[in-house]
Amino acid sequence: MKIVLLLGAAVLLAGARPGFSKVLAVGVTILLLCGAVAPQPAHAQFGLDALTGLFGSVNSVAQSVLDFVEDTMQPILEAISETSQSIQDFAQQIQELWETVVWPLDAIESAKNLARQLIAQFRGVLDALYLINVNSAQLANPRGLESVMRNGNVNDQAQLEAAFRRTFGAVPAATDAHPEERDLIDVDDALAIDQLMTLKIADAAADRTLAAAEQIEDEATTTAPGTAAYLSAAAYIAALQSQAHMQRMIAGQMRQEAARLAHDTMILKRSATFTLESREKIRDLNQ
């Protein structure tokens, strides 16, 4: 058994040298098989015949292991290596197809450079255009109303109503105006305030749409191949939202036109009422 251990040590030392990895594997296998198969000789019976038999057993096991590696394992490993190389070649062909035909990298980089150029050329100019101050009121009450009208805040309707009434006046008291006159004033004021509030909402929505557009532009300069569809979907959504706000503004304008027609007919009705009241008063005077 000592000789077997010495042989194992020799095999391990040989395995430390470059190019002996296979010998190391074979030596370890032989040692394990010998430990499982070869019986432990008694010291009293140790001799030349026992040593010769031990070497014969070792050589037989080693030859069997080598035959198994060469006949069975080596073809399997070669087949695995060939399959792996084929898979790598196929993956390389797929990558070349995506990079040159489906999503050509040169064209994608050119589009990104164009987006960067357009952003640098137009964004600053447009931002400055949007920030131009167009307020023109001079007196205190009109200036306050104009400021509230254009602040883009959608949560200050009470301030808007107060500023509107300070500028255009409140509804006259019942003792100071005819009931129809008071109704006409009240409905005109209500429609005006409603439309002003709708304009404030539209301004706020326009600011959010511009922010979304700038974000989409920024993403276009760093987007990865294959993600353009997501950016297009986001742009379509922003465009639909903008269209919805435009439709709301058109609806508000149509309400104003309907209110104007109602106002004109209200004047005719009021004239008829005043004529009737005048006739009744004249009749009372004649009596």
C-alpha positions as CSV (number, residue, x, y, z in Angstrom):
1,M,0.0,0.0,0.0
2,K,2.9,2.3,0.6
3,I,4.1,1.8,-2.9
4,V,0.6,2.8,-4.1
5,L,0.8,6.0,-2.1
6,L,4.3,6.7,-3.5
7,L,2.9,6.2,-7.0
8,G,0.1,8.6,-6.2
9,A,2.5,11.2,-4.9
10,A,4.5,10.9,-8.1
11,V,1.4,11.3,-10.2
12,L,0.4,14.4,-8.3
13,L,3.9,15.9,-8.7
14,A,3.7,15.2,-12.4
15,G,0.4,16.9,-12.5
16,A,1.9,20.1,-11.2
17,R,3.9,20.4,-14.5
18,P,2.3,22.0,-17.5
19,G,0.8,19.6,-20.0
20,F,0.2,16.8,-17.4
21,S,-3.4,17.6,-16.4
22,K,-4.6,14.4,-18.2
23,V,-2.0,12.3,-16.4
24,L,-3.1,13.8,-13.1
25,A,-6.7,12.9,-13.8
26,V,-5.8,9.3,-14.7
27,G,-3.5,9.0,-11.7
28,V,-6.2,10.1,-9.3
29,T,-8.7,7.7,-10.9
30,I,-6.2,4.8,-10.6
31,L,-5.6,5.5,-6.9
32,L,-9.3,5.5,-6.1
33,L,-9.8,2.3,-8.0
34,C,-6.9,0.7,-6.3
35,G,-8.1,1.7,-2.9
36,A,-11.5,0.1,-3.7
37,V,-10.3,-3.1,-5.4
38,A,-6.9,-4.0,-4.2
39,P,-6.8,-5.8,-0.9
40,Q,-4.5,-4.7,1.9
41,P,-1.7,-7.2,2.1
42,A,-0.5,-8.6,5.4
43,H,3.0,-7.6,6.4
44,A,3.9,-11.2,7.1
45,Q,3.1,-12.3,3.6
46,F,4.6,-9.3,1.7
47,G,7.0,-10.5,-1.1
48,L,8.0,-10.1,-4.7
49,D,5.0,-12.0,-6.0
50,A,2.6,-9.7,-4.2
51,L,4.3,-6.6,-5.5
52,T,4.3,-8.0,-9.1
53,G,0.6,-8.8,-8.7
54,L,-0.1,-5.3,-7.4
55,F,1.7,-3.6,-10.4
56,G,-0.2,-5.9,-12.7
57,S,-3.5,-4.8,-11.2
58,V,-2.6,-1.2,-11.4
59,N,-1.6,-1.5,-15.1
60,S,-4.8,-3.2,-15.9
61,V,-7.0,-0.6,-14.2
62,A,-5.0,2.2,-15.8
63,Q,-5.4,0.7,-19.2
64,S,-9.1,0.3,-18.7
65,V,-9.4,3.9,-17.7
66,L,-7.4,5.2,-20.7
67,D,-9.5,3.0,-23.0
68,F,-12.7,4.5,-21.5
69,V,-11.4,8.1,-21.9
70,E,-10.2,7.6,-25.5
71,D,-13.2,5.5,-26.7
72,T,-16.1,7.1,-24.9
73,M,-15.3,10.4,-23.3
74,Q,-13.1,12.0,-26.0
75,P,-15.7,11.7,-28.8
76,I,-18.4,13.1,-26.4
77,L,-16.2,16.1,-25.5
78,E,-15.2,16.7,-29.2
79,A,-18.9,16.7,-30.1
80,I,-19.8,19.2,-27.4
81,S,-16.9,21.4,-28.5
82,E,-18.1,21.4,-32.1
83,T,-21.7,22.1,-31.0
84,S,-20.6,25.0,-28.9
85,Q,-18.6,26.5,-31.7
86,S,-21.6,26.2,-34.0
87,I,-23.8,27.9,-31.5
88,Q,-21.3,30.7,-31.1
89,D,-21.1,31.2,-34.9
90,F,-24.9,31.3,-35.2
91,A,-25.1,33.9,-32.4
92,Q,-22.5,36.0,-34.2
93,Q,-24.5,35.8,-37.4
94,I,-27.7,36.9,-35.6
95,Q,-25.9,39.8,-34.0
96,E,-24.5,40.9,-37.3
97,L,-28.0,40.7,-38.8
98,W,-29.5,43.0,-36.1
99,E,-26.6,45.5,-36.2
100,T,-26.4,45.8,-40.0
101,V,-30.0,45.1,-41.3
102,V,-32.7,45.3,-38.6
103,W,-31.2,48.1,-36.5
104,P,-28.2,49.4,-38.3
105,L,-25.9,51.1,-35.7
106,D,-24.7,53.7,-38.1
107,A,-28.2,54.9,-39.0
108,I,-29.2,54.9,-35.3
109,E,-26.2,57.0,-34.3
110,S,-26.9,59.4,-37.2
111,A,-30.5,59.8,-36.0
112,K,-29.3,60.5,-32.4
113,N,-26.9,63.1,-33.7
114,L,-29.7,64.8,-35.6
115,A,-31.9,64.8,-32.5
116,R,-29.1,66.5,-30.5
117,Q,-28.6,69.1,-33.3
118,L,-32.3,70.0,-33.4
119,I,-32.5,70.2,-29.6
120,A,-29.5,72.5,-29.5
121,Q,-30.9,74.7,-32.3
122,F,-34.5,75.1,-31.3
123,R,-35.1,74.3,-27.6
124,G,-33.5,77.5,-26.2
125,V,-35.3,79.7,-28.8
126,L,-38.7,78.1,-28.1
127,D,-38.3,78.3,-24.3
128,A,-37.4,82.0,-24.6
129,L,-40.5,82.5,-26.8
130,Y,-42.8,80.8,-24.4
131,L,-41.5,82.9,-21.5
132,I,-42.1,86.3,-23.2
133,N,-44.1,88.5,-20.8
134,V,-47.3,89.7,-22.6
135,N,-49.0,91.3,-19.6
136,S,-50.2,94.7,-20.5
137,A,-52.7,95.9,-17.9
138,Q,-51.7,99.2,-16.1
139,L,-54.1,99.7,-13.2
140,A,-54.2,97.7,-10.0
141,N,-57.4,95.7,-10.4
142,P,-56.8,94.8,-14.1
143,R,-53.2,93.9,-13.4
144,G,-54.3,91.6,-10.6
145,L,-56.9,89.9,-12.9
146,E,-54.3,89.5,-15.7
147,S,-51.8,88.0,-13.3
148,V,-54.3,85.4,-12.0
149,M,-55.5,84.7,-15.6
150,R,-52.0,83.8,-16.8
151,N,-50.4,82.1,-13.9
152,G,-51.2,78.5,-15.1
153,N,-52.5,77.6,-11.6
154,V,-55.7,75.5,-11.7
155,N,-56.4,75.6,-8.0
156,D,-57.1,79.3,-7.5
157,Q,-60.6,79.7,-9.0
158,A,-61.7,81.7,-5.9
159,Q,-58.9,84.2,-6.5
160,L,-59.9,84.4,-10.2
161,E,-63.5,85.2,-9.3
162,A,-62.5,87.8,-6.8
163,A,-60.1,89.5,-9.2
164,F,-62.8,89.4,-11.9
165,R,-65.4,91.1,-9.8
166,R,-63.0,93.7,-8.6
167,T,-62.3,94.6,-12.2
168,F,-65.8,94.3,-13.8
169,G,-67.9,94.9,-10.8
170,A,-70.4,92.7,-8.9
171,V,-74.0,91.9,-9.8
172,P,-76.2,94.9,-8.9
173,A,-78.5,94.6,-5.9
174,A,-82.2,93.6,-6.5
175,T,-83.2,97.2,-5.7
176,D,-80.8,98.7,-8.3
177,A,-81.6,96.7,-11.4
178,H,-84.4,94.9,-13.1
179,P,-84.5,91.1,-12.4
180,E,-83.8,90.3,-16.1
181,E,-80.9,92.7,-16.1
182,R,-79.4,91.0,-13.1
183,D,-79.8,87.6,-14.6
184,L,-78.1,88.7,-17.8
185,I,-75.2,90.2,-15.9
186,D,-74.8,87.1,-13.7
187,V,-74.9,84.6,-16.6
188,D,-72.4,86.7,-18.6
189,D,-70.0,86.9,-15.7
190,A,-70.3,83.2,-15.0
191,L,-69.6,82.3,-18.6
192,A,-66.6,84.7,-18.7
193,I,-65.1,83.2,-15.5
194,D,-65.7,79.7,-16.7
195,Q,-63.9,80.4,-20.0
196,L,-61.0,82.1,-18.2
197,M,-60.7,79.1,-15.9
198,T,-60.7,76.8,-18.9
199,L,-57.9,78.9,-20.4
200,K,-55.9,78.5,-17.2
201,I,-56.3,74.7,-17.4
202,A,-55.3,74.8,-21.1
203,D,-52.1,76.7,-20.2
204,A,-51.2,74.2,-17.5
205,A,-51.8,71.3,-19.9
206,A,-49.7,73.0,-22.5
207,D,-46.8,73.3,-20.1
208,R,-47.0,69.6,-19.2
209,T,-47.2,68.7,-22.9
210,L,-44.1,70.7,-23.6
211,A,-42.3,69.1,-20.7
212,A,-43.2,65.6,-22.0
213,A,-42.0,66.6,-25.5
214,E,-38.7,67.7,-24.1
215,Q,-38.3,64.4,-22.2
216,I,-39.1,62.4,-25.4
217,E,-36.5,64.5,-27.2
218,D,-33.9,63.8,-24.5
219,E,-34.7,60.0,-24.6
220,A,-34.3,60.0,-28.4
221,T,-30.6,61.0,-28.0
222,T,-29.8,58.0,-25.7
223,T,-32.4,55.4,-26.8
224,A,-31.2,51.8,-27.4
225,P,-32.0,49.9,-30.7
226,G,-35.5,48.5,-30.5
227,T,-36.9,51.0,-28.1
228,A,-38.0,53.6,-30.7
229,A,-41.5,52.1,-30.7
230,Y,-41.9,52.9,-27.0
231,L,-40.9,56.6,-27.6
232,S,-43.3,56.7,-30.6
233,A,-46.1,55.4,-28.4
234,A,-45.3,58.1,-25.7
235,A,-45.3,60.8,-28.4
236,Y,-48.6,59.6,-29.8
237,I,-50.1,59.7,-26.3
238,A,-48.9,63.3,-25.8
239,A,-50.3,64.2,-29.2
240,L,-53.7,62.7,-28.3
241,Q,-53.7,64.6,-25.0
242,S,-52.9,67.8,-26.8
243,Q,-55.7,67.1,-29.3
244,A,-58.1,66.5,-26.4
245,H,-57.2,69.9,-24.9
246,M,-57.7,71.6,-28.3
247,Q,-61.1,70.0,-28.5
248,R,-61.9,71.3,-25.1
249,M,-60.9,74.8,-26.1
250,I,-63.1,74.5,-29.2
251,A,-66.0,73.4,-27.1
252,G,-65.4,76.4,-24.8
253,Q,-65.5,78.7,-27.8
254,M,-68.7,77.1,-29.0
255,R,-70.2,77.7,-25.5
256,Q,-69.2,81.4,-25.8
257,E,-70.9,81.7,-29.2
258,A,-74.0,80.0,-27.8
259,A,-73.9,82.4,-24.8
260,R,-73.6,85.4,-27.2
261,L,-76.6,84.3,-29.1
262,A,-78.5,83.8,-25.9
263,H,-77.4,87.3,-24.8
264,D,-78.7,88.8,-28.0
265,T,-82.1,87.1,-27.7
266,M,-82.2,88.1,-24.0
267,I,-81.9,91.7,-25.1
268,L,-84.9,91.3,-27.4
269,K,-86.9,89.5,-24.7
270,R,-86.0,92.3,-22.3
271,S,-87.2,94.9,-24.7
272,A,-90.5,93.1,-25.1
273,T,-90.8,92.9,-21.3
274,F,-90.0,96.6,-20.9
275,T,-92.6,97.5,-23.6
276,L,-95.2,95.4,-21.9
277,E,-94.5,97.0,-18.5
278,S,-94.6,100.5,-20.1
279,R,-98.0,99.8,-21.6
280,E,-99.3,98.7,-18.2
281,K,-98.0,101.8,-16.5
282,I,-99.5,104.1,-19.2
283,R,-102.8,102.3,-18.8
284,D,-102.6,102.8,-15.0
285,L,-101.9,106.5,-15.5
286,N,-104.9,106.9,-17.9
287,Q,-107.2,105.3,-15.4
